[in-house]
């Protein structure tokens, strides 16, 4: 009997360890959209068909509101969307230019007007999605921002350093070349499309000084992000600098979530030429 209790205690401890490990794999770059559908008298409208469509791929998802008039889309890739709500006896409402960024939690309510379903009301979405669900402090750098700024070395490392609370460190042996709100360089946590991009305890190649102090990002030897995602494949990234959500990483520093481009229904590409010389450099004071 004592042996059986001992085995049960070990099994219970094992389950508890699994419970603590599971949240570490739950981090995701996906966005979440929910809301409530009512009529003009503020009464809920049940069984309303709500559709969200990616305008680049034409892929769409459709759900219906429940008895409380609520709907939810829990797992959406960042991108440009069109959101619509339709119900027989009411005008169809369509929200255009609806952009979702990595890890967004957006609440979008609908107010339906009495009329024919063939009639439609078009609304342009707001340009900013305000987080009202938690106290996370974060910054999103999207594709347009990355395209419009010059990037030295074909790496978006310099864009991370534009975030409030981020301070570049540099120095020999550093692979994470910035700190976030005073935390250590090895306290930053990286993900690419929701998958961890960190080396575990003991540091990584080219960073022997990391010791057993924590995890380091899978960056290049010079600390760049080229080895994670190329600039051409980058869709956007979000860096959380304070009060990160419980599902974000295992460290106390910045939480950098990188999202790669998923493509569209049209063929497209890009070409660039990388040239570095001193012809157009500023003149030195000591040049004669």
C-alpha positions in Angstrom: 0.0 0.0 0.0 2.8 2.6 0.8 4.5 1.6 -2.5 1.2 2.3 -4.4 0.9 5.7 -2.8 4.5 6.5 -3.6 3.8 5.6 -7.3 0.7 7.7 -7.3 2.6 10.7 -5.9 5.3 10.4 -8.6 2.6 10.2 -11.3 0.8 13.2 -9.9 4.1 15.2 -9.9 4.7 14.1 -13.5 1.3 15.5 -14.5 2.0 18.8 -12.7 5.3 19.1 -14.6 3.4 18.6 -17.9 0.9 21.2 -16.9 3.7 23.7 -16.5 5.3 22.7 -19.8 2.2 22.9 -22.0 1.8 26.7 -21.9 5.4 27.2 -23.2 4.2 25.5 -26.5 1.0 27.5 -26.6 2.6 30.7 -27.9 1.2 31.7 -31.3 1.4 34.5 -33.8 -2.3 34.1 -34.7 -4.8 36.9 -34.2 -8.2 36.7 -32.6 -11.4 38.5 -33.6 -14.7 38.5 -31.7 -17.7 40.7 -31.3 -21.5 41.0 -30.7 -24.3 41.5 -33.2 -27.3 43.6 -32.3 -30.1 45.5 -34.0 -30.8 49.3 -33.7 -32.7 48.7 -30.5 -29.7 47.0 -29.0 -31.4 43.6 -29.0 -29.1 40.7 -29.8 -29.5 39.1 -33.2 -28.9 35.3 -33.0 -27.9 33.0 -35.9 -26.3 35.9 -37.8 -23.9 34.7 -40.4 -20.5 36.4 -39.9 -17.9 35.9 -42.6 -14.2 36.9 -42.6 -12.3 36.7 -45.9 -8.6 37.2 -46.6 -8.5 39.6 -49.5 -5.1 38.4 -50.7 -5.9 34.6 -50.8 -9.8 34.7 -51.0 -9.9 32.2 -48.2 -12.9 32.7 -45.9 -14.4 31.5 -42.7 -18.0 31.7 -41.6 -19.5 31.4 -38.1 -23.0 32.1 -36.6 -23.7 34.1 -33.5 -24.9 32.2 -30.5 -27.9 32.9 -28.2 -26.1 36.0 -26.8 -25.3 37.4 -30.2 -21.6 36.7 -29.9 -19.2 35.3 -32.5 -15.5 34.6 -32.5 -12.7 33.7 -34.9 -9.9 32.4 -32.7 -7.1 31.7 -35.1 -6.4 34.0 -38.0 -3.1 34.7 -39.7 -2.0 38.3 -39.9 -3.1 40.0 -43.1 -5.8 42.1 -44.8 -9.4 41.0 -44.3 -13.0 41.8 -45.1 -15.5 41.2 -42.4 -19.3 41.0 -43.1 -22.5 40.1 -41.2 -25.7 39.1 -42.8 -29.1 38.0 -41.6 -32.5 37.7 -43.5 -34.6 40.8 -42.7 -31.5 43.0 -42.2 -29.1 44.9 -44.4 -25.7 43.2 -44.9 -22.9 45.1 -43.1 -19.4 44.8 -44.6 -16.2 46.1 -43.0 -13.4 46.7 -45.5 -9.6 47.4 -45.0 -9.7 45.3 -41.9 -6.0 44.6 -41.0 -4.9 42.1 -38.4 -1.4 42.0 -37.0 0.4 39.3 -35.1 -1.2 38.4 -31.8 -4.0 41.0 -32.2 -7.1 40.6 -30.0 -9.8 42.7 -31.8 -13.4 43.2 -30.8 -15.7 44.2 -33.7 -19.4 44.7 -33.0 -22.1 44.9 -35.6 -25.4 46.9 -35.5 -27.8 45.6 -38.2 -30.4 47.8 -39.8 -33.8 46.4 -40.8 -34.0 46.0 -44.6 -33.4 43.6 -47.4 -30.4 41.3 -47.3 -29.5 42.5 -50.8 -29.0 46.0 -49.4 -25.5 46.5 -47.9 -23.8 49.0 -45.7 -20.0 49.3 -46.1 -17.8 50.5 -43.3 -14.1 51.3 -43.4 -12.2 49.8 -40.5 -10.1 51.9 -38.2 -6.4 52.0 -39.0 -5.3 51.1 -35.4 -6.4 48.0 -33.4 -6.4 49.0 -29.7 -5.7 46.2 -27.2 -8.5 46.3 -24.6 -8.0 42.7 -23.3 -4.8 42.9 -21.3 -2.0 45.3 -20.3 0.6 44.0 -22.7 2.9 46.8 -24.1 4.1 45.9 -27.6 5.1 47.4 -31.0 4.3 46.0 -34.4 6.5 46.5 -37.4 4.7 45.6 -40.6 5.8 44.9 -44.1 5.2 48.4 -45.4 7.4 49.9 -42.6 10.2 47.4 -43.4 10.1 48.2 -47.1 10.3 52.0 -46.6 13.3 52.1 -44.4 16.9 51.3 -45.4 18.2 48.2 -43.7 21.9 47.7 -43.3 23.1 44.2 -44.0 19.7 42.9 -45.2 18.6 42.4 -41.6 15.6 43.9 -39.7 17.7 44.0 -36.5 17.8 47.8 -36.6 13.9 48.0 -36.7 13.8 46.2 -33.4 16.0 48.8 -31.9 13.5 51.5 -32.8 11.0 50.1 -30.2 10.6 52.1 -26.9 12.5 50.4 -24.1 15.0 48.6 -26.4 18.7 49.6 -26.0 21.4 48.2 -28.3 24.4 46.7 -26.4 26.9 45.4 -28.9 30.2 44.0 -27.6 32.2 41.0 -28.4 30.5 37.6 -27.9 26.9 39.0 -27.9 24.4 37.4 -30.2 21.4 39.2 -28.7 22.7 42.7 -29.2 19.9 44.6 -27.4 18.3 44.6 -24.0 14.6 45.3 -23.2 13.7 47.5 -20.2 17.0 46.6 -18.4 16.7 42.8 -18.7 19.6 40.7 -19.8 20.4 40.1 -23.5 19.8 36.3 -22.9 16.3 37.1 -21.6 14.8 37.8 -25.0 12.5 35.1 -26.5 12.2 34.6 -30.3 9.5 32.8 -32.3 9.0 32.4 -36.0 5.5 31.6 -37.0 4.8 30.5 -33.4 7.8 28.1 -33.3 10.6 28.8 -30.8 13.8 30.1 -32.4 16.0 29.9 -29.3 19.0 27.9 -28.2 18.6 26.3 -24.8 20.7 26.5 -21.6 24.4 26.8 -22.3 24.5 29.5 -25.0 25.0 28.9 -28.7 27.8 28.9 -31.3 29.9 32.1 -31.1 28.6 33.0 -27.7 30.6 31.1 -25.1 30.1 33.8 -22.6 26.4 33.0 -22.3 27.2 30.2 -19.9 24.1 28.8 -18.2 22.3 32.1 -17.8 19.3 31.4 -20.0 18.3 31.2 -23.6 19.7 33.0 -26.6 18.1 33.7 -29.9 19.1 31.8 -33.0 20.6 34.8 -34.6 23.8 35.0 -36.7 27.3 35.3 -35.1 27.1 39.1 -35.6 23.8 39.3 -33.8 21.7 39.8 -37.0 18.4 38.3 -37.8 19.4 37.0 -41.3 19.5 33.4 -40.0 16.0 33.7 -38.7 14.0 35.2 -41.6 15.2 37.0 -44.7 13.8 40.5 -45.3 12.0 39.4 -48.4 10.2 36.6 -46.5 9.2 38.9 -43.5 5.6 39.8 -43.2 5.8 41.6 -39.9 6.9 41.1 -36.3 5.6 42.1 -32.9 7.9 42.8 -29.9 6.4 42.8 -26.5 8.4 44.9 -24.1 6.3 44.8 -20.8 3.7 42.8 -19.0 3.7 40.0 -21.6 0.8 37.6 -21.7 1.2 34.2 -19.9 1.5 32.4 -23.2 4.4 34.4 -24.4 7.8 32.8 -23.9 9.6 31.6 -20.8 11.8 34.6 -20.2 11.5 38.1 -18.7 12.9 40.1 -21.6 11.4 41.1 -24.9 9.1 38.6 -26.7 9.8 38.9 -30.5 7.2 37.1 -32.6 8.1 37.0 -36.3 5.6 36.2 -39.0 6.6 35.1 -42.5 4.8 35.9 -45.7 2.1 33.4 -46.7 1.7 34.4 -50.4 -1.3 35.4 -52.5 -3.3 34.2 -55.5 -1.1 36.2 -57.8 2.4 35.6 -58.9 4.8 38.3 -57.8 8.4 38.7 -56.7 11.1 41.2 -56.1 14.7 41.9 -57.2 17.4 44.0 -55.5 21.0 44.9 -55.9 23.2 45.2 -52.8 26.2 47.5 -53.3 28.5 48.8 -50.6 31.4 51.2 -51.2 32.8 54.5 -49.9 32.1 56.6 -53.0 29.1 58.4 -51.5 30.3 58.4 -47.9 30.6 61.7 -46.0 34.0 63.4 -46.4 36.3 63.0 -43.4 37.7 66.1 -41.6 41.3 64.8 -42.1 41.0 64.3 -45.9 43.1 67.0 -47.6 
